Amino acid sequence: YWSHDLIEDRVNNKLKNTILIDVSEKIIDDKIHFKYNSAQLLLGSTLNSFLDCIDKGIIRYDSKWDVDTKGKHAGEEHNHGGGFRFHKGYNLLNLASEIIDI
């Protein structure tokens, strides 16, 4: 359960000004390698713009539950925390008042 006040606090403290990075990955010699393709600085996000993006399907909530496969908690469910995800391809000016390509 996310209260209105909690969402507003998170938007103001974590999302108001943020960097969105486009990354690709590939495995080389059994190790994951990342390539940072581009980055954008999103400035001036507000609670209203955030909620509007959820209504439009631009942002969605992902719950990250899985089952541990190793160690003393093998076979037990584990919560890795949830997060809000941007849907690729939408105009991010729906969220931020200014976008700067880095």
VOBA-1610 file (N, C-alpha, C; in pm, whole numbers, padded with zeros to 5 digits, always signed):
BEGIN
Tyr+00084-00118+00000Tyr+00000+00000+00000Tyr+00088+00124+00000Trp+00065+00213-00093Trp+00139+00340-00104Trp+00041+00454-00078Ser+00063+00529+00028Ser-00024+00643+00057Ser+00011+00759-00038His-00082+00850-00052His-00060+00969-00135His+00062+01046-00086Asp+00074+01063+00046Asp+00187+01137+00103Asp+00320+01068+00076Leu+00323+00935+00084Leu+00446+00861+00059Leu+00488+00874-00087Ile+00393+00862-00179Ile+00425+00877-00321Ile+00476+01018-00348Glu+00411+01118-00291Glu+00455+01256-00311Glu+00597+01277-00257Asp+00626+01220-00141Asp+00761+01230-00084Asp+00864+01166-00176Arg+00834+01047-00230Arg+00929+00978-00317Arg+00950+01054-00448Val+00843+01109-00504Val+00857+01187-00627Val+00945+01309-00600Asn+00919+01379-00492Asn+00994+01501-00461Asn+01140+01473-00425Asn+01168+01359-00362Asn+01303+01330-00317Asn+01384+01240-00409Lys+01318+01164-00495Lys+01390+01069-00578Lys+01371+01090-00728Leu+01263+01154-00767Leu+01230+01160-00909Leu+01227+01302-00964Lys+01220+01399-00878Lys+01204+01538-00924Lys+01309+01574-01029Asn+01433+01541-01002Asn+01543+01558-01097Asn+01619+01425-01100Thr+01620+01360-01214Thr+01681+01228-01222Thr+01745+01207-01359Ile+01829+01106-01369Ile+01894+01070-01495Ile+01835+00939-01543Leu+01796+00936-01668Leu+01744+00815-01732Leu+01852+00766-01829Ile+01898+00643-01810Ile+02009+00590-01890Ile+01959+00471-01972Asp+01992+00473-02102Asp+01961+00361-02191Asp+02085+00272-02196Val+02068+00146-02157Val+02180+00054-02144Val+02152-00073-02223Ser+02256-00126-02287Ser+02245-00259-02346Ser+02348-00348-02277Glu+02322-00476-02280Glu+02415-00568-02213Glu+02440-00689-02300Lys+02558-00747-02280Lys+02588-00874-02345Lys+02685-00951-02257Ile+02687-01081-02276Ile+02772-01167-02195Ile+02899-01199-02273Ile+03013-01172-02210Ile+03144-01204-02267Ile+03219-01284-02162Asp+03263-01403-02199Asp+03335-01491-02105Asp+03258-01510-01974Asp+03130-01537-01986Asp+03041-01562-01871Asp+03026-01444-01776Lys+03060-01325-01821Lys+03041-01204-01741Lys+02953-01107-01817Ile+02864-01039-01744Ile+02775-00942-01806Ile+02851-00810-01824His+02848-00759-01947His+02909-00630-01979His+02798-00534-02021Phe+02809-00410-01975Phe+02709-00309-02004Phe+02767-00202-02096Lys+02683-00155-02187Lys+02719-00042-02273Lys+02614+00066-02248Tyr+02661+00184-02210Tyr+02572+00297-02185Tyr+02554+00371-02317Asn+02435+00362-02374Asn+02408+00417-02507Asn+02376+00565-02505Ser+02300+00608-02407Ser+02262+00749-02399Ser+02211+00778-02258Ala+02204+00907-02227Ala+02151+00948-02097Ala+02076+01078-02113Gln+01971+01092-02035Gln+01892+01214-02035Gln+01870+01259-01891Leu+01884+01388-01869Leu+01856+01448-01740Leu+01713+01499-01744Leu+01629+01447-01655Leu+01488+01486-01647Leu+01472+01581-01528Leu+01426+01701-01554Leu+01414+01804-01451Leu+01269+01845-01432Gly+01232+01869-01308Gly+01102+01928-01277Gly+00984+01833-01277Ser+01006+01706-01244Ser+00893+01614-01231Ser+00811+01650-01108Thr+00681+01632-01118Thr+00591+01663-01007Thr+00503+01543-00978Leu+00436+01546-00864Leu+00344+01438-00830Leu+00234+01427-00935Asn+00179+01539-00978Asn+00071+01535-01078Asn+00118+01476-01210Ser+00239+01514-01255Ser+00289+01460-01381Ser+00318+01310-01367Phe+00367+01268-01250Phe+00394+01127-01224Phe+00264+01045-01229Leu+00162+01091-01158Leu+00034+01020-01157Leu-00031+01018-01295Asp-00016+01126-01370Asp-00068+01132-01507Asp+00003+01028-01594Cys+00134+01012-01576Cys+00208+00912-01653Cys+00164+00770-01618Ile+00129+00746-01493Ile+00075+00614-01456Ile-00058+00592-01526Asp-00145+00693-01525Asp-00275+00682-01592Asp-00260+00654-01740Lys-00158+00712-01804Lys-00137+00696-01948Lys-00057+00571-01983Gly-00009+00497-01883Gly+00069+00376-01909Gly+00215+00402-01939Ile+00261+00524-01919Ile+00401+00559-01943Ile+00489+00503-01831Ile+00435+00502-01710Ile+00505+00448-01594Ile+00419+00337-01536Arg+00485+00227-01495Arg+00413+00117-01431Arg+00493+00070-01311Tyr+00425+00001-01223Tyr+00489-00052-01103Tyr+00526-00197-01126Asp+00651-00233-01095Asp+00697-00372-01103Asp+00727-00423-00964Ser+00669-00536-00931Ser+00699-00604-00806Ser+00805-00710-00835Lys+00910-00715-00755Lys+01020-00808-00782Lys+01029-00917-00676Trp+00942-01014-00688Trp+00946-01131-00601Trp+01004-01247-00678Asp+01085-01329-00612Asp+01129-01454-00672Asp+01162-01552-00560Val+01210-01667-00596Val+01245-01770-00499Val+01396-01783-00499Asp+01457-01776-00378Asp+01601-01794-00367Asp+01637-01935-00411Thr+01746-01946-00487Thr+01787-02077-00538Thr+01907-02134-00463Lys+01977-02050-00384Lys+02097-02097-00313Lys+02096-02048-00168Gly+02186-02106-00093Gly+02208-02059+00043Gly+02104-02107+00142Lys+02110-02048+00262Lys+02024-02094+00370Lys+01877-02063+00347His+01846-01975+00251His+01706-01941+00222His+01657-02003+00091Ala+01730-02101+00040Ala+01692-02166-00086Ala+01549-02218-00075Gly+01471-02190-00178Gly+01332-02234-00183Gly+01234-02138-00121Glu+01285-02033-00056Glu+01197-01934+00007Glu+01175-01815-00084Glu+01057-01757-00074Glu+01027-01635-00150Glu+01109-01520-00094His+01147-01430-00184His+01228-01315-00144His+01179-01192-00218Asn+01161-01083-00146Asn+01118-00957-00205Asn+01240-00870-00231His+01267-00842-00357His+01378-00755-00395His+01335-00609-00400Gly+01215-00582-00357Gly+01163-00445-00361Gly+01096-00418-00494Gly+01008-00325-00493Gly+00939-00288-00616Gly+01001-00163-00675Gly+00953-00128-00790Gly+01003-00007-00853Gly+00910+00038-00963Phe+00920+00164-00994Phe+00843+00220-01104Phe+00929+00218-01229Arg+00873+00173-01340Arg+00947+00158-01465Arg+00886+00246-01573Phe+00973+00306-01653Phe+00929+00386-01767Phe+00904+00295-01886His+00795+00318-01955His+00766+00245-02078His+00843+00313-02190Lys+00931+00239-02256Lys+01014+00295-02362Lys+00928+00343-02478Gly+00966+00454-02535Gly+00899+00503-02654Gly+00803+00618-02630Tyr+00771+00646-02505Tyr+00681+00759-02475Tyr+00762+00886-02459Asn+00699+00999-02486Asn+00762+01129-02468Asn+00773+01158-02318Leu+00896+01170-02271Leu+00917+01190-02128Leu+00885+01331-02082Leu+00853+01420-02176Leu+00806+01553-02136Leu+00670+01544-02067Asn+00607+01427-02076Asn+00485+01404-01997Asn+00518+01402-01848Leu+00641+01367-01814Leu+00682+01358-01674Leu+00761+01481-01630Ala+00861+01518-01707Ala+00952+01626-01668Ala+00921+01753-01745Ser+00947+01865-01682Ser+00923+01993-01751Ser+01039+02028-01844Glu+01155+01965-01822Glu+01271+01991-01908Glu+01353+01863-01920Ile+01403+01835-02040Ile+01489+01719-02063Ile+01616+01766-02132Ile+01729+01723-02078Ile+01859+01759-02134Ile+01931+01631-02173Asp+01968+01618-02301Asp+02048+01503-02345Asp+02191+01521-02296Ile+02244+01415-02237Ile+02380+01420-02183Ile+02473+01343-02276
//
